[in-house]
Amino acid sequence: MRSAFIIISFSSICSLSCLAQDTLLYIQGFVVEGNRKTKEWLITRECGFQVGDTLTSKRVDAVAREIQTNVVNLQLFASVDVLPVPLPDDQILFLITVTERWYLYPVPVIQLAEPNFNVWWKNRKDSRTNYGMKFRQYNFRGRNERLAVTVKFGWTREFAVGLSSPYLIKGKNWGFSVNAKYKENEEVNTGTIDNERIFFSGDDNRTRVEQNYSIGLGYRPDIFQNHTLALRFEDVHTADSLSILFPDYLERGRTRLQQFRASYAYSKVNVDRKGYPQRGYSYGLRVEKKGLGLMQNAADVLDIQGAVRRYIPLGDRWTTQHSVSGKMTLYNRLPYYLQQGLGYGNISVRSYEFYIIDGQNYVLSRNNLNYKLVQEKCVRFPSALDRMFPEVSFAAHLNLILDLGYVQDELYNEVNPLSNELLLGTGLGLDIVSNYDYVFRIEYTINRLEEQGLYLH
Protein backbone atom coordinates (compact mmCIF):
# COMPACT_ATOMS: atom_id res chain seq x y z
CA MET A 1 0.00 0.00 0.00
CA ARG A 2 2.80 2.40 0.84
CA SER A 3 4.27 2.19 -2.67
CA ALA A 4 0.90 3.15 -4.07
CA PHE A 5 0.82 6.26 -1.92
CA ILE A 6 4.36 7.13 -2.91
CA ILE A 7 3.36 6.94 -6.58
CA ILE A 8 0.38 9.19 -5.87
CA SER A 9 2.65 11.52 -3.94
CA PHE A 10 5.16 11.88 -6.77
CA SER A 11 2.44 12.28 -9.36
CA SER A 12 0.90 15.05 -7.31
CA ILE A 13 4.01 16.78 -6.05
CA CYS A 14 4.19 19.08 -9.02
CA SER A 15 0.72 20.38 -8.30
CA LEU A 16 1.74 21.03 -4.69
CA SER A 17 4.96 22.80 -5.65
CA CYS A 18 3.04 24.99 -8.04
CA LEU A 19 0.58 26.05 -5.36
CA ALA A 20 0.95 29.53 -3.98
CA GLN A 21 2.41 29.67 -0.50
CA ASP A 22 -0.91 30.70 0.94
CA THR A 23 -2.94 28.03 -0.86
CA LEU A 24 -5.46 26.54 1.55
CA LEU A 25 -5.46 22.73 1.78
CA TYR A 26 -8.01 20.43 3.39
CA ILE A 27 -6.98 17.31 5.29
CA GLN A 28 -8.75 14.47 3.50
CA GLY A 29 -7.68 11.76 5.96
CA PHE A 30 -4.97 9.67 7.60
CA VAL A 31 -3.76 6.22 6.58
CA VAL A 32 -1.78 4.08 9.04
CA GLU A 33 0.63 1.27 8.18
CA GLY A 34 2.61 -1.11 10.40
CA ASN A 35 0.12 -1.23 13.27
CA ARG A 36 -0.29 -4.96 13.71
CA LYS A 37 -1.77 -4.59 17.20
CA THR A 38 -2.49 -0.91 17.83
CA LYS A 39 -5.95 0.27 16.83
CA GLU A 40 -5.88 2.72 13.92
CA TRP A 41 -8.40 5.04 15.59
CA LEU A 42 -6.06 5.43 18.55
CA ILE A 43 -3.19 6.58 16.33
CA THR A 44 -5.28 8.98 14.26
CA ARG A 45 -6.82 10.43 17.42
CA GLU A 46 -3.35 11.35 18.69
CA CYS A 47 -2.37 13.16 15.50
CA GLY A 48 -3.64 16.47 16.83
CA PHE A 49 -5.50 17.17 13.58
CA GLN A 50 -8.83 16.00 12.18
CA VAL A 51 -10.33 15.30 8.80
CA GLY A 52 -11.57 18.59 7.39
CA ASP A 53 -8.98 20.74 9.15
CA THR A 54 -7.24 23.28 6.94
CA LEU A 55 -3.61 24.30 6.55
CA THR A 56 -1.61 26.37 4.11
CA SER A 57 0.67 24.63 1.65
CA LYS A 58 3.76 26.14 3.24
CA ARG A 59 2.88 24.44 6.56
CA VAL A 60 2.63 20.90 5.16
CA ASP A 61 6.08 19.81 6.34
CA ALA A 62 5.60 21.44 9.74
CA VAL A 63 2.25 19.68 10.22
CA ALA A 64 3.81 16.35 9.23
CA ARG A 65 6.47 16.86 11.91
CA GLU A 66 3.81 17.75 14.48
CA ILE A 67 1.89 14.58 13.68
CA GLN A 68 5.09 12.54 13.98
CA THR A 69 5.88 14.10 17.38
CA ASN A 70 2.37 13.48 18.69
CA VAL A 71 2.37 9.82 17.64
CA VAL A 72 5.89 9.28 19.02
CA ASN A 73 4.67 10.59 22.37
CA LEU A 74 2.25 7.69 22.62
CA GLN A 75 5.44 5.81 23.57
CA LEU A 76 4.20 2.71 21.75
CA PHE A 77 6.44 2.71 18.68
CA ALA A 78 10.12 2.21 17.93
CA SER A 79 9.83 4.54 14.93
CA VAL A 80 7.24 6.79 13.30
CA ASP A 81 7.36 8.25 9.78
CA VAL A 82 4.79 10.66 8.33
CA LEU A 83 4.47 11.26 4.59
CA PRO A 84 2.19 14.03 3.25
CA VAL A 85 0.37 12.92 0.10
CA PRO A 86 -1.11 15.74 -2.07
CA LEU A 87 -4.48 14.98 -3.67
CA PRO A 88 -6.59 16.77 -6.28
CA ASP A 89 -8.97 19.59 -5.37
CA ASP A 90 -6.62 21.16 -2.79
CA GLN A 91 -6.73 18.16 -0.49
CA ILE A 92 -3.95 16.38 1.37
CA LEU A 93 -3.62 13.02 3.07
CA PHE A 94 -1.03 11.92 5.64
CA LEU A 95 0.46 8.43 5.51
CA ILE A 96 1.67 7.34 8.96
CA THR A 97 4.06 4.37 9.07
CA VAL A 98 4.88 2.92 12.49
CA THR A 99 7.13 0.18 13.81
CA GLU A 100 5.58 -1.26 16.96
CA ARG A 101 7.59 -1.97 20.07
CA TRP A 102 7.47 -5.28 21.88
CA TYR A 103 4.66 -4.92 24.40
CA LEU A 104 4.95 -7.95 26.72
CA TYR A 105 7.80 -7.84 29.23
CA PRO A 106 8.20 -10.57 31.85
CA VAL A 107 11.22 -8.96 33.53
CA PRO A 108 13.27 -10.41 36.41
CA VAL A 109 13.47 -7.90 39.26
CA ILE A 110 16.74 -7.05 40.96
CA GLN A 111 15.83 -3.82 42.71
CA LEU A 112 17.83 -1.79 45.20
CA ALA A 113 15.73 -0.90 48.25
CA GLU A 114 17.42 2.46 48.75
CA PRO A 115 16.57 6.00 47.60
CA ASN A 116 19.09 5.58 44.77
CA PHE A 117 21.91 3.33 43.55
CA ASN A 118 24.60 5.47 45.16
CA VAL A 119 23.24 5.02 48.70
CA TRP A 120 23.01 1.26 48.15
CA TRP A 121 26.59 1.11 46.84
CA LYS A 122 27.83 3.10 49.84
CA ASN A 123 26.15 0.77 52.36
CA ARG A 124 26.46 -2.43 50.27
CA LYS A 125 23.90 -4.34 52.26
CA ASP A 126 22.67 -7.27 50.22
CA SER A 127 19.65 -7.53 52.50
CA ARG A 128 18.39 -4.22 51.05
CA THR A 129 17.76 -5.77 47.68
CA ASN A 130 14.47 -6.88 46.18
CA TYR A 131 14.14 -9.69 43.67
CA GLY A 132 11.25 -11.26 41.83
CA MET A 133 9.33 -10.77 38.58
CA LYS A 134 7.45 -7.98 36.88
CA PHE A 135 4.96 -8.74 34.14
CA ARG A 136 4.12 -5.72 32.01
CA GLN A 137 1.64 -5.88 29.14
CA TYR A 138 1.78 -2.54 27.37
CA ASN A 139 -0.77 -1.63 24.71
CA PHE A 140 -3.10 -4.29 26.05
CA ARG A 141 -5.85 -4.98 23.45
CA GLY A 142 -4.18 -2.41 21.17
CA ARG A 143 -5.80 0.49 23.04
CA ASN A 144 -2.76 1.79 24.97
CA GLU A 145 -3.96 -0.02 28.08
CA ARG A 146 -1.41 -1.27 30.59
CA LEU A 147 -1.66 -4.41 32.67
CA ALA A 148 0.96 -4.89 35.41
CA VAL A 149 1.63 -7.72 37.86
CA THR A 150 4.52 -7.55 40.33
CA VAL A 151 5.86 -10.23 42.66
CA LYS A 152 8.85 -9.23 44.81
CA PHE A 153 10.76 -10.78 47.69
CA GLY A 154 13.77 -9.71 49.72
CA TRP A 155 13.86 -6.46 51.71
CA THR A 156 10.28 -5.80 50.63
CA ARG A 157 7.79 -8.56 49.90
CA GLU A 158 5.31 -7.09 47.49
CA PHE A 159 2.40 -8.38 45.44
CA ALA A 160 0.70 -5.88 43.15
CA VAL A 161 -1.66 -5.79 40.20
CA GLY A 162 -2.87 -2.83 38.18
CA LEU A 163 -4.77 -1.96 35.01
CA SER A 164 -5.03 1.42 33.31
CA SER A 165 -7.04 2.31 30.23
CA PRO A 166 -7.10 5.82 28.72
CA TYR A 167 -10.28 5.07 26.75
CA LEU A 168 -13.41 3.77 28.45
CA ILE A 169 -15.21 4.08 25.12
CA LYS A 170 -13.59 3.96 21.68
CA GLY A 171 -12.22 7.34 20.72
CA LYS A 172 -13.64 9.12 23.77
CA ASN A 173 -11.84 11.23 26.35
CA TRP A 174 -12.52 9.26 29.53
CA GLY A 175 -10.25 6.61 31.05
CA PHE A 176 -9.83 4.67 34.29
CA SER A 177 -7.32 2.79 36.42
CA VAL A 178 -7.51 0.22 39.23
CA ASN A 179 -4.66 -0.95 41.45
CA ALA A 180 -4.12 -3.24 44.42
CA LYS A 181 -0.92 -3.76 46.41
CA TYR A 182 0.21 -5.77 49.44
CA LYS A 183 3.62 -5.17 51.07
CA GLU A 184 5.57 -6.54 54.02
CA ASN A 185 8.81 -5.18 55.49
CA GLU A 186 11.08 -6.65 58.14
CA GLU A 187 13.19 -3.47 58.33
CA VAL A 188 11.50 -0.06 58.38
CA ASN A 189 12.86 3.46 57.91
CA THR A 190 11.65 5.24 61.06
CA GLY A 191 13.35 8.62 60.69
CA THR A 192 16.54 10.49 59.83
CA ILE A 193 19.50 11.69 61.89
CA ASP A 194 22.13 13.88 60.23
CA ASN A 195 19.96 13.50 57.12
CA GLU A 196 20.66 9.77 56.91
CA ARG A 197 17.95 7.17 57.34
CA ILE A 198 17.67 5.15 60.54
CA PHE A 199 16.05 1.72 60.55
CA PHE A 200 14.24 -0.57 62.94
CA SER A 201 13.79 -4.35 62.66
CA GLY A 202 11.12 -6.19 64.60
CA ASP A 203 11.12 -9.72 65.94
CA ASP A 204 9.71 -11.19 62.73
CA ASN A 205 9.56 -10.29 59.06
CA ARG A 206 6.33 -8.32 59.42
CA THR A 207 7.49 -5.14 61.15
CA ARG A 208 5.23 -3.21 58.77
CA VAL A 209 2.40 -4.53 56.62
CA GLU A 210 0.68 -2.31 54.04
CA GLN A 211 -2.38 -2.78 51.86
CA ASN A 212 -3.44 -0.27 49.21
CA TYR A 213 -6.44 -0.28 46.88
CA SER A 214 -7.22 2.53 44.47
CA ILE A 215 -9.44 3.49 41.57
CA GLY A 216 -8.97 6.46 39.28
CA LEU A 217 -10.94 8.29 36.61
CA GLY A 218 -9.16 10.27 33.91
CA TYR A 219 -10.30 12.90 31.42
CA ARG A 220 -8.28 14.09 28.41
CA PRO A 221 -9.82 17.13 26.71
CA ASP A 222 -7.06 16.98 24.09
CA ILE A 223 -3.81 15.11 23.42
CA PHE A 224 -1.79 17.41 25.70
CA GLN A 225 -3.92 17.70 28.84
CA ASN A 226 -4.98 15.19 31.46
CA HIS A 227 -7.23 15.42 34.53
CA THR A 228 -7.28 12.58 37.07
CA LEU A 229 -9.49 11.94 40.09
CA ALA A 230 -8.49 9.06 42.37
CA LEU A 231 -9.75 7.43 45.53
CA ARG A 232 -7.44 5.21 47.56
CA PHE A 233 -7.82 3.13 50.70
CA GLU A 234 -4.75 2.21 52.73
CA ASP A 235 -4.29 -0.01 55.75
CA VAL A 236 -0.91 0.13 57.53
CA HIS A 237 -0.08 -2.11 60.48
CA THR A 238 3.17 -2.00 62.48
CA ALA A 239 4.72 -4.17 65.16
CA ASP A 240 4.04 -3.16 68.77
CA SER A 241 7.75 -2.68 69.40
CA LEU A 242 8.01 -0.13 66.57
CA SER A 243 5.14 1.96 67.89
CA ILE A 244 6.62 1.92 71.41
CA LEU A 245 10.11 3.00 70.34
CA PHE A 246 8.97 5.40 67.60
CA PRO A 247 5.54 6.70 68.67
CA ASP A 248 5.47 9.40 65.96
CA TYR A 249 5.81 6.86 63.13
CA LEU A 250 2.03 6.41 62.87
CA GLU A 251 1.49 9.26 65.40
CA ARG A 252 0.54 8.91 69.07
CA GLY A 253 2.08 5.44 69.37
CA ARG A 254 -0.54 3.79 67.19
CA THR A 255 0.07 0.44 65.56
CA ARG A 256 -2.49 0.84 62.79
CA LEU A 257 -3.50 3.51 60.30
CA GLN A 258 -6.58 3.05 58.15
CA GLN A 259 -7.73 5.86 55.92
CA PHE A 260 -9.03 6.98 52.57
CA ARG A 261 -7.13 9.34 50.29
CA ALA A 262 -8.70 11.49 47.60
CA SER A 263 -6.61 13.24 44.97
CA TYR A 264 -6.93 15.43 41.91
CA ALA A 265 -4.14 15.87 39.37
CA TYR A 266 -3.85 18.02 36.28
CA SER A 267 -1.02 18.00 33.74
CA LYS A 268 -0.24 19.52 30.38
CA VAL A 269 2.67 18.09 28.39
CA ASN A 270 3.65 19.64 25.06
CA VAL A 271 7.15 18.41 24.25
CA ASP A 272 8.93 16.93 21.27
CA ARG A 273 9.63 13.63 23.04
CA LYS A 274 8.31 12.61 26.43
CA GLY A 275 11.14 10.20 27.18
CA TYR A 276 13.86 12.89 26.81
CA PRO A 277 12.49 16.33 25.87
CA GLN A 278 14.60 18.85 23.95
CA ARG A 279 11.85 21.30 23.05
CA GLY A 280 8.57 22.36 24.63
CA TYR A 281 7.09 22.64 28.10
CA SER A 282 5.04 20.85 30.72
CA TYR A 283 3.35 21.74 33.97
CA GLY A 284 1.20 20.01 36.51
CA LEU A 285 -0.65 20.29 39.80
CA ARG A 286 -1.61 17.59 42.29
CA VAL A 287 -3.76 17.97 45.41
CA GLU A 288 -4.26 15.04 47.81
CA LYS A 289 -6.29 14.85 51.01
CA LYS A 290 -5.10 12.08 53.33
CA GLY A 291 -7.89 11.18 55.70
CA LEU A 292 -11.46 12.02 54.76
CA GLY A 293 -12.99 11.74 58.22
CA LEU A 294 -14.55 8.37 57.39
CA MET A 295 -12.22 6.24 59.55
CA GLN A 296 -11.36 6.55 63.21
CA ASN A 297 -7.77 7.70 63.86
CA ALA A 298 -7.21 8.63 60.21
CA ALA A 299 -4.73 11.37 59.43
CA ASP A 300 -5.74 14.93 58.56
CA VAL A 301 -3.19 15.99 55.95
CA LEU A 302 -3.43 18.00 52.74
CA ASP A 303 -0.56 17.84 50.21
CA ILE A 304 -0.30 20.34 47.34
CA GLN A 305 2.37 19.69 44.70
CA GLY A 306 3.23 21.53 41.51
CA ALA A 307 5.86 21.47 38.78
CA VAL A 308 6.80 23.53 35.71
CA ARG A 309 9.35 22.41 33.09
CA ARG A 310 10.73 24.25 30.07
CA TYR A 311 13.00 22.99 27.28
CA ILE A 312 14.52 25.65 25.03
CA PRO A 313 16.61 24.68 21.96
CA LEU A 314 19.58 26.95 21.25
CA GLY A 315 20.56 25.33 17.96
CA ASP A 316 20.91 21.89 16.41
CA ARG A 317 22.75 20.41 19.40
CA TRP A 318 22.27 22.78 22.35
CA THR A 319 19.26 22.92 24.71
CA THR A 320 18.60 24.50 28.09
CA GLN A 321 16.38 22.48 30.41
CA HIS A 322 14.75 24.01 33.47
CA SER A 323 12.32 22.71 36.08
CA VAL A 324 10.82 24.14 39.24
CA SER A 325 8.77 21.94 41.56
CA GLY A 326 7.49 22.17 45.08
CA LYS A 327 5.28 20.70 47.75
CA MET A 328 3.32 22.21 50.63
CA THR A 329 1.82 20.11 53.42
CA LEU A 330 -0.99 21.35 55.65
CA TYR A 331 -1.72 19.20 58.68
CA ASN A 332 -3.09 18.98 62.20
CA ARG A 333 -1.00 15.92 63.04
CA LEU A 334 1.57 14.45 60.67
CA PRO A 335 2.76 10.86 61.13
CA TYR A 336 6.36 10.35 59.97
CA TYR A 337 5.05 7.63 57.65
CA LEU A 338 3.20 10.26 55.59
CA GLN A 339 5.94 12.87 55.12
CA GLN A 340 8.55 12.99 52.38
CA GLY A 341 10.95 15.70 51.30
CA LEU A 342 13.95 15.62 48.97
CA GLY A 343 16.31 12.73 48.28
CA TYR A 344 14.03 10.12 46.73
CA GLY A 345 14.70 9.26 43.07
CA ASN A 346 14.55 12.31 40.82
CA ILE A 347 13.07 14.47 43.58
CA SER A 348 16.50 15.52 44.77
CA VAL A 349 19.24 18.09 44.47
CA ARG A 350 21.94 16.38 42.46
CA SER A 351 25.18 16.06 44.50
CA TYR A 352 23.20 15.26 47.69
CA GLU A 353 22.55 11.64 46.70
CA PHE A 354 23.73 10.32 50.09
CA TYR A 355 21.26 12.43 52.05
CA ILE A 356 17.54 12.40 52.80
CA ILE A 357 16.16 15.85 53.58
CA ASP A 358 12.70 15.14 54.92
CA GLY A 359 10.26 17.92 55.64
CA GLN A 360 6.77 19.24 55.22
CA ASN A 361 7.46 21.78 52.46
CA TYR A 362 10.09 22.02 49.75
CA VAL A 363 11.04 23.81 46.56
CA LEU A 364 13.41 22.36 43.96
CA SER A 365 14.99 23.81 40.82
CA ARG A 366 16.93 21.56 38.42
CA ASN A 367 18.72 23.07 35.43
CA ASN A 368 20.82 21.68 32.57
CA LEU A 369 22.75 23.13 29.68
CA ASN A 370 22.48 20.14 27.36
CA TYR A 371 24.72 19.32 24.38
CA LYS A 372 24.02 16.42 22.02
CA LEU A 373 27.44 14.79 21.88
CA VAL A 374 26.48 11.83 19.67
CA GLN A 375 23.50 11.84 17.30
CA GLU A 376 21.15 8.85 17.38
CA LYS A 377 22.77 5.73 15.98
CA CYS A 378 20.90 2.52 15.19
CA VAL A 379 21.96 -0.75 16.78
CA ARG A 380 21.01 -4.12 15.35
CA PHE A 381 20.45 -6.96 17.79
CA PRO A 382 20.83 -10.66 16.95
CA SER A 383 17.87 -12.09 15.07
CA ALA A 384 16.49 -13.72 18.23
CA LEU A 385 16.05 -10.26 19.79
CA ASP A 386 15.33 -8.28 16.65
CA ARG A 387 11.58 -8.89 16.83
CA MET A 388 11.44 -7.70 20.44
CA PHE A 389 13.62 -4.64 19.86
CA PRO A 390 13.34 -3.44 16.26
CA GLU A 391 15.08 -0.24 15.22
CA VAL A 392 16.86 0.45 18.52
CA SER A 393 18.94 3.63 18.60
CA PHE A 394 21.08 5.43 21.16
CA ALA A 395 22.31 8.99 21.58
CA ALA A 396 24.67 10.65 24.06
CA HIS A 397 24.20 14.04 25.73
CA LEU A 398 26.49 16.12 27.94
CA ASN A 399 25.00 18.25 30.71
CA LEU A 400 26.23 21.20 32.74
CA ILE A 401 24.21 20.89 35.96
CA LEU A 402 22.99 23.51 38.42
CA ASP A 403 20.44 22.52 41.10
CA LEU A 404 18.99 24.43 44.03
CA GLY A 405 16.62 23.27 46.73
CA TYR A 406 15.19 24.12 50.11
CA VAL A 407 13.29 21.93 52.57
CA GLN A 408 11.31 23.38 55.44
CA ASP A 409 11.08 21.03 58.42
CA GLU A 410 9.30 22.03 61.62
CA LEU A 411 9.39 18.59 63.27
CA TYR A 412 12.85 17.01 63.03
CA ASN A 413 15.17 19.85 61.98
CA GLU A 414 17.15 19.79 65.26
CA VAL A 415 18.81 16.50 64.29
CA ASN A 416 18.96 17.13 60.52
CA PRO A 417 21.31 20.04 59.67
CA LEU A 418 20.43 20.18 55.95
CA SER A 419 16.82 21.06 56.69
CA ASN A 420 15.94 24.76 56.51
CA GLU A 421 19.17 25.42 54.59
CA LEU A 422 19.85 26.31 50.96
CA LEU A 423 20.95 23.22 49.01
CA LEU A 424 23.21 23.87 46.04
CA GLY A 425 24.82 21.43 43.62
CA THR A 426 26.64 21.69 40.30
CA GLY A 427 28.65 19.46 38.01
CA LEU A 428 28.81 17.60 34.72
CA GLY A 429 26.75 14.70 33.46
CA LEU A 430 26.58 12.22 30.59
CA ASP A 431 23.20 10.82 29.49
CA ILE A 432 22.86 7.73 27.30
CA VAL A 433 19.39 7.86 25.74
CA SER A 434 17.51 5.17 23.80
CA ASN A 435 14.48 5.56 21.57
CA TYR A 436 12.72 3.22 24.03
CA ASP A 437 12.69 6.08 26.58
CA TYR A 438 15.39 4.60 28.80
CA VAL A 439 18.05 7.00 30.09
CA PHE A 440 21.30 6.00 31.84
CA ARG A 441 23.05 8.85 33.64
CA ILE A 442 26.60 9.30 34.94
CA GLU A 443 27.18 12.52 36.89
CA TYR A 444 30.15 14.08 38.64
CA THR A 445 28.94 16.77 41.02
CA ILE A 446 29.94 18.92 43.99
CA ASN A 447 27.61 20.35 46.62
CA ARG A 448 27.63 23.29 48.99
CA LEU A 449 29.42 21.14 51.59
CA GLU A 450 32.28 20.79 49.06
CA GLU A 451 31.60 17.06 48.82
CA GLN A 452 32.40 15.63 45.40
CA GLY A 453 31.26 12.37 43.91
CA LEU A 454 30.57 10.27 40.83
CA TYR A 455 26.95 9.12 40.75
CA LEU A 456 24.97 6.68 38.60
CA HIS A 457 21.25 7.02 37.88
Beta strands, then each sheet from edge to edge (+ up, - down):
strand 1: 24-33
strand 2: 54-56
strand 3: 77-87
strand 4: 91-100
strand 5: 104-112
strand 6: 129-140
strand 7: 145-154
strand 8: 156-165
strand 9: 174-185
strand 10: 187-193
strand 11: 196-201
strand 12: 208-219
strand 13: 225-238
strand 14: 256-271
strand 15: 280-290
strand 16: 301-313
strand 17: 318-331
strand 18: 361-379
strand 19: 392-408
strand 20: 422-434
strand 21: 439-447
strand 22: 452-456
sheet 1: 2+ 1- 4- 3+
sheet 2: 5+ 6- 7+ 8- 9+ 12- 13+ 14- 15+ 16- 17+ 18- 19+ 20- 21+ 22-
sheet 3: 10+ 11-
end
